[in-house]
Amino acid sequence: MFAKEIVSDPARIEPRWLRVPVAVAYSGFSRAKLFTLLSEGQIKSVSVTSSGKRRGIRVIDRLSIDAFLTSLGKKQGASK
């Protein structure tokens, strides 16, 4: 796919890193559940901060959400 095609059709872009509200919508988890999974290390995130700022923007790795959900499916499939 060429860069022109991607820019002309933003719907084709699948970002790897999602802001928290988008990650909540993408995963179907509540915000609280998402942060629980983050604190348990089940999914990955990073905080992007600017120099001199105390707070940053938390972004969640979409692929880690997918991997977590896939692992749940495998566990449930094995127990049937």
Residue pairs with C-beta under 8 A, 6 or more apart in sequence:
1 12
5 12
6 12
6 13
14 62
15 62
16 61
16 62
16 63
17 46
17 59
17 60
17 61
17 62
18 26
18 59
18 60
18 62
18 65
19 57
19 58
19 59
19 60
20 31
20 34
20 58
20 60
23 29
23 34
23 60
23 62
23 65
24 30
24 31
24 34
26 62
26 65
27 34
27 65
27 69
29 37
34 43
34 60
37 43
37 68
38 44
38 45
38 60
42 64
42 68
43 60
43 61
43 64
43 65
43 68
44 60
44 61
44 64
45 58
45 59
45 60
45 61
46 58
46 59
46 61
47 56
47 57
47 58
47 59
48 56
48 57
48 58
48 59
49 55
49 56
49 57
50 56
